[in-house]
Amino acid sequence: MSVLKNQPLTRRVRNAVAGIAHALSGERSLRLQGLALLGVLATLAVLQPGAVWFALVLVAGGAVLSAELMNTALEALSDHLHPAIHPRIRVVKDCAAAAVLVAALAAVGVGLAQVLHLSHVARS
């Protein structure tokens, strides 16, 4: 068994925070997506549409950020293992990027549903 397995919770959290910090320092898209999520949450705080909408936005936003972090990890690992351009590595990177795109489109869908809901409520 690896020495890195079953580390104390504090060390695992510290490692996770270090991963987030590393990704934030090197990935402009992650910073942009994080800022977008903060902006949407600030807007929700002002509009106060209800707890369910906050939950949906948090889940959708968390999915986008998680997909972006996985994309960053796969790209770093791929580049480390095979620095030269390779067709199979390209597929891995493209699929990871597609996962981010799918999560982002789903998050946009949540936002559109919320706008439609709020406009319906305003008309009522």
N, C-alpha and C positions, 0 to 999 in steps of 0.2 A: 504494500500500500504506500502511496505517495506521502511524503512528509507534509505536503501542502494540503492534504485532505483533513477534514475535521478540525480546522483551526477554530479558536474561540470566536464568538460572534463579533466582538469588538474588532478583531483583526480582519474578518471578512467584510465588515462594514467599511473599515478604513481602506481596504483594497478596492471596494466598489466605488467609494468616493474618489479615490485616486484615478480610477478608470474614467469616471465622469469628468474629472478635471482635465485629464489627458485629452479626452475627446473634445471637450469644449475649447481647449487651447489650439487644437489642430483642425477642427471641422467647422467651417463657416456655416454650413447648412444646419448643423446642430444648434449653433448659437441663434440663428435666425428662427428656427422652429421653437426653441425655448422662449425667445422673446415674443413670438406670436402667441404661444400658449399663455404667457403672463398677461399679454394685452387682452386676450379673450377673457381670461379670468377676471381682470380688472373691469372689463365691460359688464360681465355677469354680476360683479359685486354692485355695480351701479344700477343695473336693470332689475336685479333680484327676481329672476324668472322662476325660481323654485329649486329645491335640492336635487331633483331628478336631472335637471339640465346641467347643474354643476357636476354631478356624477358622470353624466354622459361625456361632457367635455373633458373631465379629468381622465376618464378611461381612454377616450379617443386620442387625446394629447399624449398620454402615457404610452400608448401603443406606437405613436409616431416616433417619440423620443427613444423608446426601446428598440424599434426597428432600425433607427439611425445608429444607435450604439452597436447593435449587432453588425450592421453594415460596416461600420468603422473597424470593428474587431476582425471581421472576415477579410477586409481589404488589407489590414496590417499583417495578418497572418499569411495571406496569399503573397503579398509583396516580399515578406521575409523568406518564405519557402521557395518562391519562384520569381525573382526580381525581373526577369525578362518577360516580355509579352508572350503569352501562351494562350491558344484558343480555349482550352478548358478552364484556365484561370479566369479568362474573360467571362465565360458563362457564369462562374461562381460570383464574380463581382456584379454582373448584370442582374442576376437573380436577387442578390442582396439589395441592390438599388431598387429593383422592382418591388420588393417587400416594403421599402420605405414609401414608394409611390402609392401602393395600395392602401397602406395605413393613412397616408396623408389625404388621399381621396375619400376614404371613409370618414375622416375627421371633418373634411369639408362638407360631406353629406350631413353629418350631425349639425354643423353650423347652419346649413341651408334649412334643415328641418326645424331648427330653433327659430330662424327668421320667419319661416312660414307660420309656425305656431304663434309667435308673438304678433304677427300682423293679423292673424285670425282673431286672437284675443282682443286686439285693439279695435277691430271692427265690431266686436260683439257688444 
